Amino acid sequence: MILAERYTHEPVLLAETLKRLITDKGGLYLDATLGLGGHSEAILQTISAQGKVLGLDADPEALAEAGHRLGAYSGSFHSVRSNFRSLGAVLEGEGFFPLSGALFDLGVSSLQLDKPARGFSFRHEGPLDMRMGPDTTLTAEQIVNRWPAEQIAMLLKEFGEEPEAERIARAIVARREKALLTTTSELASVVEGVVPRTGHHPATRTFQALRIAVNQELESLTRGLETVVPYLKTGGRLCVISFHSLEDRIVKNVFASLVSQGKCAYPGRGDARSAVVAGEAETARNPRARSAKLRVVEKR
């Protein structure tokens, strides 16, 4: 079964992203978070025959499905398995620069969330894995079963912004003293036992924090954004779509630093520093778009 056909993944803020990203239809474009290839497909449909797209993803399953989806663009599209921590080495190795634009669509993909064996979701029974790529050695199971309560609590506070971090950490340690936690449902049950249910599932922040820690997402984001700028041509755009406050804070801070150093500028008129968000029609059609924020800078 082809997952790209099975999943009805709709890239968020697609029209807004294309409008800001593509300034040269014959240029080189980097999709640093390829996923199932939705954004890359739209870019390829917009640029000319002279334009090219390079897609990066750490997940070999995502690369395989995106490759199938974008098979018709074999002359204009190429993909590489890599985390964007290694973005500079990939661009150098591929000779793929100067870039007319680079796109980072952050967070976890529908392929990862919906496959129980990946362990990303508390809605599916699966192992406590949460690795986005096979090269990552740390798993969520190792964290909850080996880390001390204080370290788990700090992780939940910093990466999950979880107000009940200390209570959850103590509950995890108490539970593992009886039997190790090995599945997503076991961990979710522990969290549900100490966190009152509100609008979101009680384990939402805990699972987010573990996923970020396992994949070193925030560190990778900072490094990727800072690395890609020298590979942009003058006037090239860097577009980032984030889905939670920790990511967005990093993007804002990195962009502000690049602008203050004179390396980049905010494009357009008016308050170009403000994030672009989805309209009512898109959020009604695609609930995932509600938390999405698009920010853009231009290389000077």
ZICOR-V547385 format. One record per residue. RES is the residue in one small letter. PHI is phi in radians with two decimals (* if undefined). OMEGA is omega in radians with two decimals (* if undefined). Layout:
res=RES phi=PHI omega=OMEGA
res=RES phi=PHI omega=OMEGA
This chain:
res=m phi=* omega=3.14
res=i phi=-1.55 omega=-3.06
res=l phi=-1.14 omega=-3.14
res=a phi=-1.08 omega=3.08
res=e phi=-1.50 omega=-3.09
res=r phi=-1.24 omega=-3.13
res=y phi=-1.54 omega=3.09
res=t phi=-1.73 omega=-3.11
res=h phi=-1.31 omega=3.10
res=e phi=-1.95 omega=3.12
res=p phi=-1.04 omega=-3.12
res=v phi=-1.40 omega=3.07
res=l phi=0.87 omega=-3.01
res=l phi=-1.13 omega=-3.12
res=a phi=-1.09 omega=-3.13
res=e phi=-1.12 omega=3.14
res=t phi=-1.20 omega=-3.14
res=l phi=-1.04 omega=-3.13
res=k phi=-1.07 omega=-3.07
res=r phi=-1.62 omega=-3.06
res=l phi=-1.39 omega=-2.97
res=i phi=-1.59 omega=3.09
res=t phi=-1.95 omega=-3.14
res=d phi=-2.46 omega=-3.05
res=k phi=-1.22 omega=3.09
res=g phi=-1.81 omega=-3.03
res=g phi=-1.61 omega=3.11
res=l phi=-1.75 omega=-3.10
res=y phi=-2.23 omega=3.12
res=l phi=-1.87 omega=2.96
res=d phi=-1.82 omega=-3.00
res=a phi=-1.31 omega=3.13
res=t phi=-2.34 omega=-2.94
res=l phi=-1.07 omega=-3.10
res=g phi=1.01 omega=3.12
res=l phi=-1.50 omega=2.98
res=g phi=1.55 omega=-3.11
res=g phi=-1.10 omega=3.12
res=h phi=-1.18 omega=3.13
res=s phi=-1.07 omega=3.12
res=e phi=-1.05 omega=-3.14
res=a phi=-1.16 omega=3.09
res=i phi=-1.11 omega=-3.13
res=l phi=-1.11 omega=3.10
res=q phi=-1.28 omega=-3.07
res=t phi=-1.70 omega=-3.09
res=i phi=-1.36 omega=-3.12
res=s phi=-1.49 omega=3.13
res=a phi=-1.13 omega=3.13
res=q phi=-1.43 omega=-3.12
res=g phi=-1.34 omega=-3.14
res=k phi=-2.47 omega=3.12
res=v phi=-2.24 omega=3.01
res=l phi=-1.98 omega=-3.13
res=g phi=-1.90 omega=3.10
res=l phi=-2.04 omega=3.00
res=d phi=-2.80 omega=3.13
res=a phi=-1.42 omega=-3.03
res=d phi=-1.65 omega=-3.13
res=p phi=-1.10 omega=3.11
res=e phi=-1.16 omega=3.12
res=a phi=-1.11 omega=3.13
res=l phi=-1.06 omega=-3.13
res=a phi=-1.11 omega=-3.11
res=e phi=-1.24 omega=3.10
res=a phi=-1.14 omega=3.12
res=g phi=-1.07 omega=3.09
res=h phi=-1.15 omega=-3.12
res=r phi=-1.08 omega=-3.04
res=l phi=-1.81 omega=-3.11
res=g phi=-1.01 omega=-3.13
res=a phi=-1.21 omega=-3.10
res=y phi=-1.88 omega=-3.03
res=s phi=-0.99 omega=3.12
res=g phi=-1.38 omega=-3.08
res=s phi=-2.04 omega=-3.06
res=f phi=-2.20 omega=3.08
res=h phi=-2.51 omega=3.14
res=s phi=-2.22 omega=3.13
res=v phi=-2.40 omega=3.06
res=r phi=-1.41 omega=-3.12
res=s phi=-2.91 omega=2.91
res=n phi=-1.37 omega=-3.11
res=f phi=-1.32 omega=2.89
res=r phi=-1.11 omega=-3.10
res=s phi=-1.79 omega=-3.02
res=l phi=-0.99 omega=-3.12
res=g phi=-1.06 omega=-3.14
res=a phi=-1.11 omega=3.13
res=v phi=-1.16 omega=-3.13
res=l phi=-1.09 omega=3.10
res=e phi=-1.15 omega=-3.11
res=g phi=-1.12 omega=-3.13
res=e phi=-1.52 omega=-3.05
res=g phi=1.07 omega=-3.01
res=f phi=-1.79 omega=3.10
res=f phi=-3.01 omega=0.06
res=p phi=-1.33 omega=-3.07
res=l phi=-1.50 omega=2.98
res=s phi=-1.46 omega=3.12
res=g phi=-2.95 omega=3.09
res=a phi=-2.39 omega=-3.11
res=l phi=-2.14 omega=3.01
res=f phi=-2.08 omega=3.07
res=d phi=-1.92 omega=-2.88
res=l phi=-1.44 omega=3.06
res=g phi=1.66 omega=-3.06
res=v phi=-1.71 omega=-3.09
res=s phi=-1.57 omega=3.11
res=s phi=-1.11 omega=3.09
res=l phi=-1.03 omega=-3.12
res=q phi=-1.25 omega=-3.11
res=l phi=-1.15 omega=-3.00
res=d phi=-1.55 omega=3.13
res=k phi=-1.78 omega=-3.05
res=p phi=-0.95 omega=-3.08
res=a phi=-1.13 omega=3.14
res=r phi=-1.44 omega=3.03
res=g phi=1.28 omega=-3.10
res=f phi=-1.51 omega=-2.95
res=s phi=-2.05 omega=3.07
res=f phi=-1.37 omega=-3.14
res=r phi=-1.48 omega=-3.14
res=h phi=-2.20 omega=3.05
res=e phi=-1.26 omega=-3.14
res=g phi=-2.89 omega=3.13
res=p phi=-1.25 omega=3.11
res=l phi=-1.42 omega=-3.08
res=d phi=-1.82 omega=3.07
res=m phi=1.30 omega=3.09
res=r phi=-1.40 omega=3.10
res=m phi=-1.39 omega=3.13
res=g phi=-2.51 omega=-3.07
res=p phi=-1.21 omega=-3.12
res=d phi=-1.37 omega=3.12
res=t phi=-1.32 omega=-3.09
res=t phi=-1.66 omega=-3.13
res=l phi=-1.33 omega=3.06
res=t phi=-2.16 omega=3.09
res=a phi=-1.12 omega=3.12
res=e phi=-1.08 omega=3.11
res=q phi=-1.12 omega=-3.12
res=i phi=-1.11 omega=-3.03
res=v phi=-1.25 omega=-3.10
res=n phi=-1.77 omega=-3.06
res=r phi=-2.11 omega=-3.06
res=w phi=-1.32 omega=3.07
res=p phi=-1.20 omega=-3.08
res=a phi=-1.00 omega=-3.11
res=e phi=-1.07 omega=-3.12
res=q phi=-1.26 omega=3.08
res=i phi=-1.12 omega=-3.14
res=a phi=-1.07 omega=3.12
res=m phi=-1.10 omega=3.12
res=l phi=-1.06 omega=-3.12
res=l phi=-1.14 omega=3.10
res=k phi=-1.20 omega=-3.02
res=e phi=-1.30 omega=-3.03
res=f phi=-1.71 omega=3.14
res=g phi=-1.95 omega=-3.06
res=e phi=0.87 omega=-3.06
res=e phi=-1.57 omega=-3.13
res=p phi=-1.19 omega=-3.14
res=e phi=-1.77 omega=-3.02
res=a phi=-0.98 omega=-3.08
res=e phi=-1.17 omega=3.11
res=r phi=-1.13 omega=3.13
res=i phi=-1.13 omega=-3.13
res=a phi=-1.08 omega=3.12
res=r phi=-1.12 omega=3.13
res=a phi=-1.15 omega=3.11
res=i phi=-1.11 omega=-3.13
res=v phi=-1.14 omega=3.11
res=a phi=-1.10 omega=-3.13
res=r phi=-1.19 omega=-3.07
res=r phi=-1.26 omega=3.07
res=e phi=-1.21 omega=3.09
res=k phi=-1.55 omega=3.13
res=a phi=-2.85 omega=-3.11
res=l phi=-1.09 omega=3.07
res=l phi=-1.47 omega=-3.09
res=t phi=-2.20 omega=-3.08
res=t phi=-2.21 omega=3.12
res=t phi=-1.10 omega=-3.11
res=s phi=-1.19 omega=3.10
res=e phi=-1.12 omega=3.13
res=l phi=-1.16 omega=3.13
res=a phi=-1.06 omega=3.13
res=s phi=-1.14 omega=3.10
res=v phi=-1.07 omega=-3.11
res=v phi=-1.15 omega=3.13
res=e phi=-1.05 omega=-3.12
res=g phi=-1.27 omega=-3.09
res=v phi=-2.15 omega=-3.11
res=v phi=-1.95 omega=3.13
res=p phi=-1.16 omega=3.14
res=r phi=-1.36 omega=3.08
res=t phi=-2.13 omega=3.13
res=g phi=-1.26 omega=-3.13
res=h phi=-1.77 omega=3.04
res=h phi=-1.06 omega=-3.08
res=p phi=-0.99 omega=-3.07
res=a phi=-1.59 omega=-3.06
res=t phi=-0.98 omega=-3.08
res=r phi=-1.20 omega=3.13
res=t phi=-1.11 omega=3.14
res=f phi=-1.15 omega=3.08
res=q phi=-1.07 omega=-3.11
res=a phi=-1.09 omega=3.13
res=l phi=-1.12 omega=3.13
res=r phi=-1.07 omega=3.13
res=i phi=-1.11 omega=-3.13
res=a phi=-1.19 omega=-3.12
res=v phi=-1.02 omega=-3.04
res=n phi=-1.73 omega=-3.14
res=q phi=0.86 omega=-2.98
res=e phi=-1.13 omega=-3.06
res=l phi=-1.25 omega=3.07
res=e phi=-1.09 omega=-3.14
res=s phi=-1.12 omega=3.13
res=l phi=-1.07 omega=-3.14
res=t phi=-1.02 omega=-3.11
res=r phi=-1.14 omega=-3.13
res=g phi=-1.12 omega=-3.13
res=l phi=-1.13 omega=-3.13
res=e phi=-1.21 omega=-3.10
res=t phi=-1.26 omega=-2.98
res=v phi=-1.28 omega=-3.02
res=v phi=-0.99 omega=3.13
res=p phi=-1.08 omega=-3.13
res=y phi=-1.58 omega=3.04
res=l phi=-1.45 omega=3.02
res=k phi=-1.39 omega=3.08
res=t phi=-1.03 omega=-3.07
res=g phi=1.58 omega=3.10
res=g phi=-1.22 omega=-3.05
res=r phi=-1.88 omega=3.00
res=l phi=-2.02 omega=-3.10
res=c phi=-2.01 omega=3.14
res=v phi=-2.30 omega=3.05
res=i phi=-1.90 omega=3.14
res=s phi=-2.00 omega=-3.05
res=f phi=-2.23 omega=3.02
res=h phi=-2.56 omega=-2.93
res=s phi=-1.10 omega=-3.13
res=l phi=-1.12 omega=3.08
res=e phi=-1.07 omega=-3.07
res=d phi=-1.09 omega=3.12
res=r phi=-1.11 omega=3.11
res=i phi=-1.11 omega=-3.14
res=v phi=-1.04 omega=3.13
res=k phi=-1.04 omega=-3.10
res=n phi=-1.19 omega=3.11
res=v phi=-1.12 omega=3.14
res=f phi=-1.10 omega=3.13
res=a phi=-1.07 omega=3.12
res=s phi=-1.14 omega=3.13
res=l phi=-1.08 omega=3.13
res=v phi=-1.22 omega=-3.12
res=s phi=-1.13 omega=3.11
res=q phi=-1.43 omega=-3.14
res=g phi=1.39 omega=-3.14
res=k phi=-1.42 omega=-3.11
res=c phi=-2.43 omega=3.05
res=a phi=-2.44 omega=3.04
res=y phi=-1.40 omega=-3.09
res=p phi=-1.36 omega=3.04
res=g phi=1.47 omega=-3.13
res=r phi=-1.85 omega=3.14
res=g phi=1.29 omega=-3.10
res=d phi=-1.44 omega=-3.08
res=a phi=-1.22 omega=3.11
res=r phi=-1.31 omega=-3.10
res=s phi=-1.21 omega=3.13
res=a phi=-1.30 omega=3.01
res=v phi=-1.55 omega=-3.13
res=v phi=-2.13 omega=-3.09
res=a phi=-1.28 omega=3.08
res=g phi=-1.44 omega=-3.08
res=e phi=-1.06 omega=-3.10
res=a phi=-1.12 omega=-3.12
res=e phi=-1.22 omega=-3.12
res=t phi=-1.17 omega=3.08
res=a phi=-1.21 omega=-3.12
res=r phi=-1.41 omega=-3.04
res=n phi=-2.39 omega=-3.07
res=p phi=-0.98 omega=3.14
res=r phi=-1.07 omega=-3.09
res=a phi=-1.29 omega=-3.05
res=r phi=-1.06 omega=-3.09
res=s phi=-1.72 omega=-3.06
res=a phi=-1.35 omega=3.06
res=k phi=-2.32 omega=3.13
res=l phi=-1.87 omega=3.07
res=r phi=-2.19 omega=-3.02
res=v phi=-2.42 omega=2.93
res=v phi=-2.29 omega=-3.12
res=e phi=-2.13 omega=-3.14
res=k phi=-1.18 omega=3.14
res=r phi=-1.69 omega=*
